[in-house]
Amino acid sequence: MLIGAVMAQTRCRKFLAGDGITTPEFTISAFPGVFEGLSIDARAARKSFPAFGDAFSVAKNLDEYQFRICTLVPSLADSPVKVMLQKYRIAIAAAFAKLVPVIRDDQAGLPAWTQHARSLLVEVSDAYVAATASVPRAPKPKIGEALVFFGLHEVDVDRALASGYWK
């Protein structure tokens, strides 16, 4: 469901309505069929569990890259780079889908979420820079472990992307 929902998204939007850094609330807008919305007092959250600060920062940056990728992808010809960028968007959506229940039900899982999300962020930023460079290079993804943590199998993502782009 998540993969199809991301691939079917026709209008780019940010997942965060409040990043908890520049706003007093950390607010994730609902993405129907992928994750529910959530809003918490960022200051109180950081005070009760300092790991929230790192998670908010990583989430804010992941959200920025998913939005940038979403707006860039339509201008790219079908290619391995375009498919890889879409794979990263799917991984980011999966990260947010995992973050909502972690915040709501299992805050002890926040450091692990942040660790995997941060490794995803590094890859996403490198891939985006490469894709927008004057001489783009195909990224060499290592996101399999992060995808598994976020509840997806890389082979399933690859299969869905292949059917979407290489029919």
C-alpha positions in Angstrom: 0.0 0.0 0.0 2.8 2.5 1.0 4.7 2.0 -2.2 1.7 2.4 -4.5 0.5 5.5 -2.5 3.9 7.2 -2.9 4.1 6.3 -6.6 0.5 7.5 -7.2 1.0 10.8 -5.4 0.3 13.5 -8.0 0.8 16.6 -5.9 4.0 17.2 -4.0 3.6 18.2 -0.4 5.7 18.2 2.8 4.8 15.6 5.4 5.6 18.0 8.3 3.2 20.9 9.1 5.4 21.8 12.1 9.0 20.7 12.4 9.4 21.1 16.2 12.5 23.2 15.6 11.2 26.4 14.1 7.7 25.7 15.4 6.5 24.9 18.9 4.7 21.7 17.7 6.1 18.7 15.8 3.2 17.9 13.5 3.1 15.2 10.9 0.3 15.6 8.4 -1.7 12.4 7.6 -0.8 10.6 4.4 -3.9 8.5 3.7 -3.1 4.9 3.4 0.5 5.4 4.6 0.5 7.0 8.0 -1.8 8.9 10.4 -1.2 12.5 11.4 0.3 13.3 14.8 1.1 16.5 16.7 3.1 16.9 19.9 4.5 19.8 21.9 8.1 19.8 20.8 9.6 21.5 23.9 7.8 19.2 26.3 8.9 16.1 24.3 12.5 17.2 24.2 12.4 17.9 27.9 10.9 14.5 28.8 13.2 12.5 26.3 16.1 14.4 24.7 16.3 11.9 21.8 13.3 13.8 20.4 15.6 16.7 19.4 17.7 14.5 17.1 14.6 12.8 15.7 12.9 16.1 14.9 16.1 17.4 13.1 16.4 14.2 11.0 12.7 14.2 10.2 12.8 17.8 9.1 15.7 17.2 6.7 14.2 14.0 5.3 10.9 15.8 4.7 12.8 18.6 2.8 14.5 16.0 0.6 11.3 14.0 -0.1 9.7 17.3 -1.2 12.7 18.3 -3.4 12.8 14.9 -5.0 9.1 14.9 -5.6 9.3 18.2 -7.5 12.4 17.1 -9.4 11.3 13.6 -10.6 8.7 14.7 -13.1 11.3 16.7 -15.0 13.7 13.7 -15.3 13.6 11.1 -18.2 12.9 7.6 -17.1 16.3 6.4 -16.0 18.1 4.5 -13.2 18.6 7.8 -11.4 14.9 8.7 -11.5 14.0 5.2 -10.2 16.6 5.5 -7.4 15.2 8.9 -6.4 11.7 7.4 -6.2 13.1 4.6 -4.1 14.4 7.2 -1.7 11.0 8.9 -1.6 9.4 5.5 -0.7 12.0 4.9 2.0 11.3 8.4 3.5 7.6 7.8 3.5 8.3 4.4 5.2 10.4 6.2 7.8 7.5 8.6 8.6 5.1 5.6 8.7 7.4 4.1 11.3 8.0 7.4 13.2 4.3 8.0 14.0 3.8 4.8 16.1 7.2 5.2 17.7 6.3 8.6 19.0 2.8 7.6 19.9 3.5 4.1 21.5 7.2 3.3 21.8 9.4 6.2 22.5 12.2 3.9 23.5 12.5 3.0 19.8 13.3 6.6 18.9 17.1 6.3 19.0 17.0 3.3 16.6 14.6 5.2 14.3 16.9 8.2 14.3 20.0 6.1 13.6 18.4 4.4 10.5 16.7 7.7 9.4 20.0 9.5 9.6 21.8 6.9 7.5 18.9 7.2 5.0 19.3 11.0 5.1 23.0 10.8 4.2 22.3 8.7 1.2 19.3 10.8 0.1 21.3 14.0 0.2 24.2 12.5 -1.8 21.8 11.1 -4.4 19.9 14.4 -4.7 23.1 16.3 -5.2 24.3 13.8 -7.7 21.0 13.9 -9.6 21.1 17.7 -9.8 24.8 18.0 -10.7 25.8 19.0 -14.2 27.1 15.5 -14.7 24.8 13.2 -12.8 26.1 9.9 -11.6 24.0 6.9 -10.7 24.0 6.6 -6.9 25.0 3.3 -5.3 22.3 2.7 -2.8 22.9 0.9 0.5 19.4 1.5 1.9 18.4 -2.1 2.3 18.9 -2.2 6.0 17.0 1.0 6.5 14.1 -0.2 4.4 13.9 -3.4 6.5 13.9 -1.3 9.7 11.1 0.8 8.3 9.1 -2.2 7.3 9.8 -2.7 3.6 11.9 -5.2 1.6 14.1 -3.7 -1.0 13.1 -6.4 -3.5 9.4 -5.4 -3.2 10.3 -1.7 -3.7 12.5 -2.6 -6.7 9.7 -4.7 -8.2 7.1 -2.0 -7.8 9.4 0.6 -9.3 10.3 -1.6 -12.2 6.6 -2.2 -13.0 5.9 1.5 -12.7 8.7 2.6 -15.0 9.7 -0.2 -17.2 6.4 -1.7 -18.3 
